[in-house]
């Protein structure tokens, strides 16, 4: 689990969150988001072997794949491209139209 998570979705929040939050709330929002990320990672790691023993490795990874697929669908429709853009440009793109 740790290897799969570290090579997959694990580092994404640390990279993306600092770019998508408005500058006035960035520090607190990133701290809260990464805290929840680590708590979730801890809980999954804590119960991973129990769940594998109960349901089998194939079912567990199928569940992980389902969550990843749902994340890809959500992200492709709701997260703006940040490559080559300044933080101010990203903030403008994410701001609701007035």
C-alpha positions as CSV (number, residue, x, y, z in Angstrom):
1,X,0.0,0.0,0.0
2,X,2.7,2.5,1.0
3,X,4.7,1.9,-2.2
4,X,1.5,2.3,-4.4
5,X,0.4,5.3,-2.5
6,X,3.8,7.0,-2.6
7,X,4.1,6.5,-6.4
8,X,0.5,7.5,-7.1
9,X,-1.8,9.9,-5.5
10,X,0.2,10.4,-2.3
11,X,2.4,13.5,-3.3
12,X,-0.3,15.2,-5.3
13,X,-1.9,17.2,-2.5
14,X,1.4,18.7,-1.4
15,X,2.1,19.9,-4.9
16,X,-1.3,21.1,-5.9
17,X,-2.8,22.5,-2.8
18,X,-0.3,25.3,-2.4
19,X,-1.2,26.5,-5.9
20,X,-5.0,26.4,-5.7
21,X,-5.8,28.2,-2.5
22,X,-6.1,32.0,-2.4
23,X,-3.1,33.7,-0.9
24,X,-5.0,35.1,2.1
25,X,-5.9,31.7,3.4
26,X,-3.2,29.5,1.8
27,X,-1.2,28.6,4.9
28,X,-4.1,27.6,7.0
29,X,-5.9,25.8,4.1
30,X,-2.9,23.8,3.1
31,X,-2.1,22.9,6.7
32,X,-5.7,21.7,7.2
33,X,-5.8,19.8,3.9
34,X,-2.5,18.1,4.4
35,X,-3.4,17.2,8.0
36,X,-6.6,15.5,6.7
37,X,-4.5,13.8,4.0
38,X,-2.1,12.4,6.7
39,X,-4.9,11.3,9.0
40,X,-6.6,9.5,6.1
41,X,-3.3,7.9,5.1
42,X,-2.7,6.8,8.7
43,X,-6.2,5.2,9.0
44,X,-5.9,3.4,5.7
45,X,-2.5,2.1,6.6
46,X,-3.7,1.0,10.0
47,X,-6.6,-1.1,8.7
48,X,-5.1,-2.2,5.3
49,X,-4.0,-5.7,6.4
50,X,-7.3,-6.3,8.2
51,X,-9.3,-5.3,5.2
52,X,-7.1,-7.4,2.8
53,X,-7.5,-10.5,5.1
54,X,-11.3,-10.0,5.1
55,X,-12.0,-9.2,1.4
56,X,-8.8,-10.2,-0.4
57,X,-6.1,-8.2,-2.1
58,X,-8.0,-8.0,-5.5
59,X,-11.1,-6.5,-4.0
60,X,-9.1,-4.0,-2.0
61,X,-7.1,-2.8,-5.0
62,X,-10.3,-2.7,-7.1
63,X,-11.7,-0.4,-4.4
64,X,-8.6,1.8,-4.6
65,X,-8.8,1.8,-8.4
66,X,-12.5,2.9,-8.2
67,X,-11.6,5.8,-5.9
68,X,-8.7,6.8,-8.2
69,X,-11.0,6.7,-11.3
70,X,-13.6,8.8,-9.5
71,X,-10.8,11.3,-8.6
72,X,-9.6,11.5,-12.2
73,X,-13.1,12.2,-13.5
74,X,-13.6,14.9,-10.8
75,X,-10.2,16.5,-11.3
76,X,-10.4,16.5,-15.1
77,X,-13.6,18.5,-14.9
78,X,-12.9,20.8,-11.9
79,X,-9.2,21.5,-11.4
80,X,-7.6,24.2,-13.6
81,X,-4.2,23.7,-15.3
82,X,-1.4,25.4,-13.3
83,X,1.6,24.7,-15.5
84,X,3.3,28.0,-16.5
85,X,0.9,30.2,-14.6
86,X,1.6,32.5,-11.7
87,X,-0.2,32.1,-8.4
88,X,-2.2,35.3,-9.2
89,X,-3.4,33.9,-12.5
90,X,-4.4,30.7,-10.9
91,X,-6.3,32.6,-8.2
92,X,-8.1,34.6,-10.8
93,X,-9.1,31.4,-12.7
94,X,-10.5,29.9,-9.6
95,X,-12.3,32.9,-8.4
96,X,-16.1,32.9,-8.9
97,X,-17.3,35.2,-11.6
98,X,-18.9,38.4,-10.3
